[in-house]
Amino acid sequence: MTKTITQDSTNVRTLAAEQLAADPRVAEAKRLILQAASEASSQLNAIRPADPSRAGRYQELLDAFGQLRGGSLYFPYLASGLGNGPFVELADGSVKLDFITGIGVHGFGHSDLRLIESGIDAALCDTLMQGNLQQGVESFHLVKLLVDLANESGAGLKHCFLSSSGAMANENALKIAFQRNAPADRVLAFEGCFAGRTLALAAVTDKAAYRVGLPRTLEADLLPFFDAQRPEESTVAAVRQMRKHIARFPKSHACLWMELVQGEGGYYPGDTRFFRALIDLARENDIGVIIDEVQTFGRTTRPYAFQHFQLDEWVDVVTIGKISQVCATLFRNEYKPKPGLISQTFTASSVAILGAQTILKGLVDGNHFGPEGRNQQLHRRFVAGLERIATRHNHWIQGPFGIGVMIVFTPGDGSPGTAKEFVQRLYDAGVMSFTAGSHPTRVRFLVPLGSTQFDHIDTACQIIDNVVADMRAAK
């Protein structure tokens, strides 16, 4: 655990920043802003269609934006700037039930008053962005909170380096592992994995389309992932393949890169015994163990998924992002990088840093973790609804249905076209989702776990049921 910082208050002069934070005018301004935001967002409590009078101007904005960015948006989505938990208002006057949350970024949903308040505090900070040379005490408190949470069950992750994106957190993890295990120059990873879209991470990611036209920067040797239908056989197969790679390229692998739940690969969770078998082999060969939690962080029964799978003792490096707002790379002391290896002009905005603390404390204080925690309650409610839909429609949608608040199903024949059509129809009906995986392609949900209630899930399930009926009737 990190050392607790204490201060003798005797004869300590109050800082000007502390005076500002305690100013009654600031408190009153906060009260008025939060009151106004609450009153405005309370209007957004149900799905509603677009305002026809805004259609023309809205389409002009979409077309212009697509032209400027070099490609159309996936959804015709431009937010108005206001929402209410899982509901979000768009600039065309429609209200959507946001169950994808920017692929897991908006964990508390839209216009959450806790985040608005922390955003006001951030607006009073002296700088918009914090970074390598100049960081505020807010960054210290966030790093300490992340390290303390990571070591709750005996992990040895003593250090935490903040970054502005999940890709940067993963790049830092790779660099740390390569430096620690030089001259090793290869990576072990799972088939179907997604690490990111930088040059190096695209080489690790098992998706050829993300490497079209790119130079090869490093070599990744892939292992078959866990198959819940064949647990023992898939474990033996992965270990066998890993032994082959190690024998083919002795002392060449710097790390074993692991998503404990395949994110872009289709929301398939692994198994503790499966991971342990591979980790034991990595340990035998002095190969670092990196856990990529950019998507899973905060969404299982524990703050970190490696804790859910009881891998605390064996993780060397872990990366987080999305719901945490500020991304981070945590690592053991043995993996502490040499000066100059990792750095960043921008760590993140002050808004993101204070928002991250608010979210982490909200998850802990809101009892989201544990076998009966809020995450599992939301999971069970959603899965029960999907199972009823599957039964009613002759299993036109199929599981497995994911883990924690990472919910997924396979629609129809599981083809990319069917999944994309389902997502688009669902969007038109007022519920936002996205695709994942390729063989099959699945429909996924990352609900705003900090604001979603059972009735929101029930509403989504009713609309999913209607879309299933419509697609079956059209075939």
C-alpha positions in Angstrom: 0.0 0.0 0.0 1.2 3.5 -0.6 2.3 5.6 2.3 -0.3 7.9 3.8 0.7 11.5 3.6 0.0 13.6 6.7 0.6 17.2 7.5 1.0 19.0 10.8 -1.6 21.7 10.7 0.2 23.8 13.4 1.1 27.2 12.0 0.3 26.1 8.4 -0.8 29.0 6.3 -4.0 28.5 4.3 -3.4 28.3 0.6 -5.1 30.8 -1.7 -6.6 27.8 -3.6 -8.1 26.6 -0.3 -9.6 30.0 0.4 -11.2 29.9 -3.0 -12.6 26.4 -2.5 -14.1 27.5 0.8 -15.5 30.8 -0.5 -19.3 30.9 0.2 -19.8 32.5 -3.2 -18.4 29.4 -4.9 -20.7 27.2 -2.8 -23.7 29.3 -3.8 -22.7 29.2 -7.4 -22.5 25.5 -7.3 -25.9 25.2 -5.7 -27.5 27.3 -8.4 -25.7 25.5 -11.2 -26.6 22.1 -9.9 -30.2 23.2 -9.3 -30.5 24.5 -12.9 -28.9 21.4 -14.4 -31.2 19.1 -12.4 -34.3 20.9 -13.4 -33.3 20.9 -17.1 -32.2 17.3 -17.2 -35.3 16.0 -15.4 -37.2 16.7 -18.6 -35.2 13.9 -20.3 -36.7 10.8 -18.7 -38.0 8.8 -21.7 -37.1 7.9 -25.3 -38.6 10.4 -27.8 -38.3 10.9 -31.6 -36.6 13.8 -33.3 -38.2 17.1 -33.8 -39.1 17.3 -37.6 -38.5 21.0 -37.6 -34.8 20.4 -36.8 -34.3 17.6 -39.4 -32.8 19.7 -42.2 -30.3 21.7 -40.1 -29.3 18.5 -38.2 -28.6 16.7 -41.5 -26.5 19.6 -42.7 -24.5 19.5 -39.5 -23.9 15.7 -39.9 -22.9 16.0 -43.5 -20.5 18.9 -42.8 -19.0 17.1 -39.8 -18.5 13.9 -41.9 -16.8 16.0 -44.6 -14.5 17.7 -42.2 -13.4 14.6 -40.3 -12.9 12.6 -43.5 -15.7 10.0 -42.9 -19.3 9.8 -41.8 -20.1 9.2 -38.1 -21.2 5.6 -37.3 -24.4 6.9 -35.9 -26.2 10.2 -36.9 -25.4 11.3 -33.3 -24.6 14.9 -32.3 -25.4 15.5 -28.6 -27.2 18.7 -27.5 -25.0 18.8 -24.3 -27.6 17.6 -21.8 -28.8 14.2 -20.6 -30.2 12.5 -17.6 -28.4 9.3 -16.5 -28.8 6.7 -19.3 -30.9 9.2 -21.4 -29.2 11.6 -23.8 -30.7 14.4 -25.8 -29.4 14.9 -29.4 -29.3 18.2 -31.3 -32.3 17.0 -33.4 -34.5 16.9 -30.4 -34.5 13.1 -30.0 -33.8 11.3 -26.7 -31.9 8.0 -26.8 -31.4 5.4 -24.1 -27.6 5.2 -24.2 -26.5 1.7 -23.4 -23.1 1.9 -25.1 -21.8 5.1 -23.4 -19.1 5.9 -25.9 -17.9 2.3 -25.7 -17.9 2.3 -21.9 -16.6 5.8 -21.2 -19.6 7.4 -19.6 -20.0 5.1 -16.7 -22.4 7.4 -14.8 -24.3 8.4 -17.9 -25.1 11.9 -18.9 -25.3 15.2 -16.9 -24.6 13.4 -13.6 -24.7 16.0 -10.8 -21.7 14.5 -9.1 -19.6 14.9 -12.2 -21.0 18.4 -12.9 -19.9 19.4 -9.3 -16.4 18.0 -9.8 -16.3 19.7 -13.2 -17.0 23.1 -11.4 -14.1 22.3 -9.0 -11.9 21.5 -12.0 -12.9 24.8 -13.7 -11.4 26.6 -10.7 -8.1 24.8 -11.2 -5.3 27.0 -12.5 -4.8 25.0 -15.7 -7.1 23.2 -18.1 -4.6 20.4 -18.7 -2.1 18.7 -16.4 1.0 16.9 -17.6 4.5 15.6 -17.1 6.1 18.8 -15.8 3.2 20.3 -14.0 0.6 18.2 -12.1 -1.7 19.2 -9.3 -2.3 17.5 -6.0 -5.5 16.0 -7.7 -3.2 13.7 -9.7 -1.5 12.4 -6.6 -4.9 11.6 -5.0 -6.1 9.8 -8.1 -2.9 7.7 -8.4 -3.0 6.8 -4.7 -6.7 5.7 -5.1 -5.9 3.5 -8.1 -2.9 1.9 -6.4 -4.8 1.3 -3.2 -7.7 -0.3 -5.0 -5.3 -2.5 -7.1 -3.6 -3.8 -4.0 -6.7 -4.7 -1.9 -6.0 -8.4 -2.3 -2.3 -8.7 -2.3 -1.1 -7.5 -5.7 2.3 -5.9 -5.9 1.5 -3.0 -8.1 3.4 -0.2 -6.4 3.4 2.3 -9.2 0.9 4.1 -11.4 1.6 6.3 -14.4 -1.4 8.4 -15.8 -2.0 9.0 -19.4 -4.7 10.5 -21.6 -5.8 7.5 -23.6 -6.1 3.7 -23.4 -3.8 3.3 -26.4 -1.1 5.4 -24.6 -1.5 3.3 -21.4 -1.0 0.2 -23.5 2.0 1.6 -25.3 3.6 2.4 -22.0 2.9 -1.1 -20.8 4.6 -2.5 -23.9 7.6 -0.2 -23.5 8.0 -1.1 -19.8 7.9 -4.8 -20.6 10.4 -4.6 -23.5 12.8 -2.5 -21.4 12.6 -4.8 -18.4 13.1 -8.0 -20.6 15.5 -6.7 -23.2 16.6 -7.9 -25.7 13.3 -9.8 -26.0 11.3 -8.4 -29.0 8.1 -10.4 -29.3 4.7 -10.5 -27.6 2.4 -13.4 -26.8 -1.3 -12.5 -27.1 -4.7 -14.2 -27.7 -6.5 -14.8 -30.9 -9.2 -12.2 -31.2 -7.5 -9.7 -29.0 -7.7 -5.9 -29.3 -4.9 -3.8 -27.9 -5.3 -0.5 -29.8 -4.7 1.2 -33.1 -1.2 2.7 -32.8 1.5 1.2 -35.0 2.7 -1.1 -32.3 -0.7 -2.0 -30.8 -2.1 -2.7 -34.3 0.6 -5.4 -34.6 -0.7 -7.1 -31.4 -4.4 -6.7 -32.3 -5.7 -9.7 -34.1 -7.6 -7.8 -36.8 -6.0 -7.6 -40.2 -8.2 -4.7 -41.3 -6.5 -2.5 -38.7 -3.1 -3.1 -40.3 -3.8 -2.4 -43.9 -1.1 -0.2 -45.3 0.9 -0.1 -42.1 4.5 -1.2 -41.6 5.1 -4.1 -39.3 6.6 -2.8 -36.0 6.8 -6.0 -33.8 5.8 -9.6 -33.9 3.0 -11.1 -31.9 2.5 -14.8 -31.5 -1.1 -15.7 -30.9 -2.7 -18.3 -28.5 -6.2 -19.7 -28.7 -8.5 -18.1 -26.1 -10.5 -19.9 -23.5 -13.5 -21.9 -24.7 -16.2 -22.2 -22.0 -17.7 -25.2 -23.9 -14.3 -27.0 -23.8 -12.5 -25.6 -20.7 -9.9 -28.4 -20.2 -9.2 -28.9 -23.9 -8.9 -25.2 -24.6 -6.5 -24.8 -21.7 -4.3 -27.6 -22.9 -4.4 -26.3 -26.4 -3.3 -22.8 -25.3 -0.5 -24.1 -23.2 0.7 -26.3 -26.0 0.7 -23.5 -28.5 2.5 -21.2 -26.0 5.2 -23.9 -25.5 5.7 -24.1 -29.3 6.1 -20.3 -29.6 8.6 -20.2 -26.7 10.6 -23.1 -28.2 10.6 -21.5 -31.7 11.7 -18.2 -30.4 13.6 -18.9 -27.1 14.1 -15.9 -24.8 12.4 -13.6 -27.3 9.0 -12.9 -25.6 8.9 -9.8 -23.4 5.3 -10.3 -22.3 2.1 -12.3 -22.3 -0.6 -9.8 -23.2 -4.0 -10.8 -21.8 -7.5 -9.4 -22.0 -9.3 -11.4 -19.2 -12.6 -10.7 -21.0 -12.2 -10.3 -24.8 -13.6 -6.8 -25.5 -13.7 -6.1 -29.2 -13.4 -9.9 -29.7 -17.0 -10.5 -28.5 -17.2 -10.2 -24.6 -16.0 -13.7 -23.9 -14.6 -14.1 -20.4 -11.7 -16.4 -19.6 -11.3 -18.7 -16.6 -8.9 -18.5 -13.6 -7.4 -22.0 -14.2 -6.9 -21.1 -17.8 -5.1 -17.9 -17.0 -3.0 -19.5 -14.3 -1.8 -22.3 -16.6 -0.4 -19.7 -19.0 0.9 -17.4 -16.3 2.8 -20.3 -14.7 4.5 -21.0 -18.1 5.3 -17.3 -18.5 6.9 -17.3 -15.0 9.0 -20.3 -15.9 10.4 -18.4 -18.8 10.7 -14.9 -17.3 8.0 -13.5 -19.5 6.1 -10.5 -18.1 2.3 -10.7 -17.5 0.4 -7.7 -18.8 -3.4 -7.4 -18.1 -5.3 -5.1 -20.5 -8.3 -3.7 -18.5 -9.0 -0.6 -20.6 -12.6 -2.0 -21.2 -13.1 -4.3 -18.2 -12.0 -2.0 -15.4 -14.9 -1.3 -12.9 -17.3 -3.7 -14.7 -17.0 -7.0 -12.9 -17.3 -8.0 -9.2 -14.1 -6.2 -8.3 -12.6 -2.9 -9.2 -10.1 -4.7 -11.4 -10.9 -7.8 -13.4 -7.6 -9.4 -12.4 -9.1 -9.4 -8.9 -12.3 -10.9 -10.1 -10.2 -13.8 -11.6 -8.0 -14.0 -8.5 -4.8 -13.3 -10.3 -3.5 -10.6 -7.9 -0.3 -12.3 -7.0 0.9 -12.8 -10.6 0.1 -9.6 -12.5 3.2 -7.5 -13.4 1.6 -4.7 -15.4 -2.1 -3.6 -15.8 -3.7 -0.9 -17.9 -7.0 0.8 -17.4 -9.2 3.3 -19.2 -12.6 4.2 -20.5 -14.8 4.4 -17.3 -11.9 5.8 -15.3 -11.7 8.9 -17.6 -8.0 9.2 -17.0 -6.1 6.1 -18.3 -3.2 4.5 -16.4 -0.5 1.9 -16.4 0.2 0.2 -13.1 3.3 -1.9 -12.5 5.4 -3.8 -10.0 8.7 -2.3 -8.7 10.7 -4.7 -10.9 9.1 -3.1 -14.0 9.8 0.4 -12.9 11.0 2.1 -16.2 14.3 3.9 -16.6 14.1 7.8 -16.8 12.8 9.0 -20.1 11.1 5.8 -21.2 7.5 7.0 -20.6 6.3 10.6 -20.5 3.5 12.8 -21.7 2.9 16.5 -22.1 -0.8 16.0 -21.4 -1.7 13.6 -18.5 -5.3 14.6 -18.8 -7.6 17.5 -18.2 -8.3 18.7 -14.6 -12.0 17.8 -15.4 -11.0 14.2 -16.2 -8.7 13.9 -13.2 -11.3 15.1 -10.6 -14.1 13.3 -12.5 -12.1 10.0 -12.2 -11.9 10.4 -8.4 -15.6 11.0 -8.3 -16.4 7.9 -10.4 -14.0 5.6 -8.4 -15.4 6.7 -5.1 -18.9 6.4 -6.5 -18.4 2.9 -7.5 -17.0 1.9 -4.1 -19.5 3.8 -2.1 -22.3 2.7 -4.3 -21.7 -1.0 -3.6 -21.0 -1.9 -7.2 -18.6 -4.7 -6.3 -19.0 -8.2 -4.7 -21.1 -11.2 -5.8 -24.3 -9.3 -4.8 -23.1 -5.9 -5.7 -24.8 -3.5 -8.1 -22.9 -4.6 -11.1 -24.1 -8.2 -10.7 -27.6 -7.1 -10.0 -27.7 -5.2 -13.3 -26.1 -8.1 -15.1 -28.7 -10.6 -13.8 -31.6 -8.3 -14.6 -30.4 -7.7 -18.2 -29.6 -11.4 -18.8 -32.9 -12.5 -17.5 -34.7 -10.2 -19.9 -32.5 -11.4 -22.9 -33.2 -15.0 -21.9 -36.9 -14.4 -22.0 -36.6 -12.8 -25.4 -34.5 -15.7 -26.7 -37.2 -18.2 -25.5 -40.0 -16.2 -27.0 -38.4 -16.0 -30.4 -37.1 -19.5 -30.8 -33.6 -18.5 -29.7 -33.1 -16.0 -32.6 -30.8 -14.3 -30.1 -28.2 -16.4 -28.4 -25.7 -16.2 -25.5 -23.4 -16.4 -23.8 -24.5 -13.0 -22.5 -21.2 -11.6 -21.2 -20.0 -10.8 -17.7 -20.8 -8.1 -15.2 -22.0 -5.0 -16.9 -20.5 -6.1 -20.2 -23.7 -7.5 -21.8 -23.8 -9.1 -25.3 -25.8 -11.5 -27.5 -25.5 -13.0 -31.0 -28.4 -12.0 -33.3 -29.7 -14.4 -35.9 -27.0 -16.0 -38.0 -24.3 -14.0 -36.3 -23.1 -12.4 -39.6 -21.7 -8.9 -39.6 -24.6 -7.7 -41.7 -27.2 -9.0 -39.3 -25.5 -7.6 -36.3 -25.0 -4.2 -37.9 -28.7 -4.1 -39.1 -29.8 -5.0 -35.6 -27.7 -2.2 -34.0 -29.1 0.4 -36.5 -32.7 -0.7 -36.0 -32.2 -0.5 -32.3 -30.7 3.0 -32.6 -33.7 4.1 -34.7 -36.0 2.7 -32.0 -34.2 4.7 -29.3 -31.6 2.4 -27.8 -27.8 2.7 -28.4 -25.6 -0.4 -28.7 -22.7 -1.5 -30.8 -21.1 -4.6 -32.4 -18.3 -6.8 -31.1 -16.5 -9.9 -32.5 -16.4 -11.2 -36.0 -17.1 -15.0 -36.0 -19.9 -14.5 -34.9 -20.5 -10.7 -34.8 -22.5 -9.8 -31.7 -24.5 -6.9 -30.3 -23.0 -5.4 -27.1 -24.0 -3.1 -24.3 -22.0 -1.1 -21.8 -24.7 0.4 -19.6 -24.0 3.4 -17.5 -23.7 1.4 -14.4 -23.6 4.4 -12.1 -27.1 5.6 -13.1 -29.0 2.6 -14.7 -32.0 1.4 -12.9 -34.0 -1.9 -13.5 -36.8 0.0 -15.3 -34.2 1.3 -17.8 -33.1 -2.3 -18.5 -36.7 -3.4 -18.8 -37.4 -0.6 -21.4 -34.4 -1.7 -23.4 -35.4 -5.3 -23.3 -38.9 -4.4 -24.6 -37.4 -2.5 -27.5 -34.9 -5.4 -28.2 -37.9 -7.7 -28.3 -39.7 -5.5 -30.8 -36.6 -5.3 -33.0 -36.2 -9.1 -32.9 -39.8 -9.5 -34.0 -39.5 -7.0 -36.8 -36.3 -8.6 -38.2 -37.7 -12.1 -38.0 -40.8 -11.0 -39.8 -38.7 -9.4 -42.5 -36.6 -12.5 -43.2 
